[in-house]
């Protein structure tokens, strides 16, 4: 196989005025003409094969919640979409991170073996506005790279915008209301952890009540840690314009054993009080039209122990972006807690 050349991906060009764009999730693109189209719930694929046994597949992946940065999103997508599916035979060649219209983009390419023959896999990941989206291209013949480039060059995104459209939660249709539960998750996406599939996470969850009280819960799981950590805080909150002031009354960190070594609550082991942290945030409700979801954006001059590192979203500086948890994403407390 000829030397691999990384295609410059996602350059924003003025495409063929007569080309008909299609939309999948938040991605608008021009499909390759004459290719076979396959549609599943989470992926739209375009496939072509020739009599000389050459082939190419381009997969457009439905967007997911961002892990907070393009670096974390790319490493996670590389592991899930490339490593698990194609078992690369070498480390990826990577492009520099580029940025356009609030989106950050990173791409990589590597070799793998398919049917005892050499092939290449390319991943392009974009991150922004709390979303992560990827396009995967695989081929055994570089003659198709021009088609991959053409599709990627046609791509643009449905940029999330703040609107007055209603949320799936009725109380979120009022931009001044923060009532309900909001969550955020983060994980260590270091090369070592990704390469060895040793993944950890910390999930944080606010619940704001109509009576002016709040609760804040964190769960930390790490295969390298002996215990699971559970943080619990409660207190009152006050809103003045766009200022949200948190006044904690009690904050504790509990240690729990792992049930049978798994990510499940075992036995209660210990508890310690945490220093109370009074903070005033600038807050806004942002409607992401691409995913039809409100998010609660909290901003502060510096990071807090409660919220951890900033989310890294380019649209909001020094911010944490909390979203309504899915029905399976709420932190499940130990029995009796």
PyMOL commands that set and color helices and strands:
alter all, ss='L'
color gray80, all
select helices_A, chain A and resi 70-86+142-153+170-172+191-196+259-261
alter helices_A, ss='H'
color red, helices_A
select strands_A, chain A and resi 21-24+27-30+36-39+43-49+55-65+93-94+98-100+103-114+117-128+131-139+156-157+180-186+201-208+213-221+227-240+243-258+265-273+279-288+293-299+319-323
alter strands_A, ss='S'
color yellow, strands_A
deselect
rebuild
show_as cartoon
